[in-house]
Amino acid sequence: MVPSGQCPSADAATAGAAIDWVSFVVLNGVQHSLTSQTVEPTGIAEEVGRVQCRIAGTVTDPSFDPRDGDAAHLPPGTPLHAVSGQPVQAAVAVEQDGSWHLYTADEGTSP
């Protein structure tokens, strides 16, 4: 097992499979997946976390279980923000290329 906040090494995370990761981020034990929706800047609330590890290109083990702070494609250090009027367990927003993108909780991933 890889300690929280550290990316797995290539040796520790490989099983030889090529994985096309869907865009997700894990926060407080909940996996959130990227939607096609954007959020207006007025709907962005406080920062609630940061990406610790980008697993795409590093993890090739299909049985890998993403941990808090892991994201498929977002670079480490990317801030995660709450969305006004929604609990963090349901949705977070990430700014990319001048737009705020909505990530919503996957069914069955609540802590």
N, C-alpha and C positions, 0 to 999 in steps of 0.2 A: 504494500500500500504506500502511496506517495503522500507525504505530509501536506496538509492544507496550505495553500499559498505557494506551493512549489509545482512547477510543471514536471510531468514525468519525463525521464530521459528516454531517448529513442529505444534503448535496450530494454528498459522496464515496461515499455508500453507497446511493444510490437508483437504481432502474431502473423505478420506478413500480408494482411488484407489491405486493400486500397479502399478507403472510406470517403464518401462524399457527404460530409457533415451538413445537416440543415443548420441554419443560423439560430443559435440558442445561447442563453446565459443562465447560470445557476446562482440563485441568491436565496439565502436562508432556507436551504433544502428544497427549494421550488425551482423546477426548470421552466424557464420562459422561452417561448419561440417567437421569432420575428413574424410579424403580420405584414400585410400590405398597407396598413393604416399608418398615417403620420399623426402627430400631436401638435397642436398650435403651441407656440412658446408660452402663451398665457396659461396653458394647462400643465406646465412643468413645475413640479414641487422640488423639495430638497434632495440633495444627493444622499443615496441610501447605501451605496457600496461602490466598489471598483472591480474591474476584471483583474484577476490575478494571473491567468494562464490562457493562452490561445492553444487549443488542442489540435486544430486542423494542421496537418503537416508534421505533427509530432506523434500523435496517437494513431496507431493502425490496428489496435486490438478491438474488434467489434464488441467485446464484452466489457470494455472499459466503462466504468460508472462515473460520470462527471460529478465533481465536487463543488462546493461553494466557491465562487470566484472563477470557475471555469467557463469559457465561452468557446464556441466553435471557431468564429472568425474575427471577433473583436480583439484588438491588441491589448496587452496588459496595460493597466493604468486607465482604461476607458471608464469614465464615471457613469454610474447607473443612477437614474433619478426616479423618484416617485411621480405618479401621475395624479394630479388633483382630483379628488373625489373617488379614488380607487385605492383599495389596500395594496400594499406592496406584494402581498401574496398573490394578487390577481394580475398586476401589470407593472412594468417599468418602462422607462423611455431612455433612449440613447441618441445623442446627437452625432450625426454623420453627414458630411458634405453639406452642412448648413440646414439640414432638416432633422426634426425629432421623430425617430422611428419607435413604434410601439411593439413591445414584446409582451405577450400574454402567457399566463400560466398554462402549462400542459395539464390535461386531465390526469388525475391520479398521482400528481407529484407534490402534493401538500405535505408539509413536515409532520 
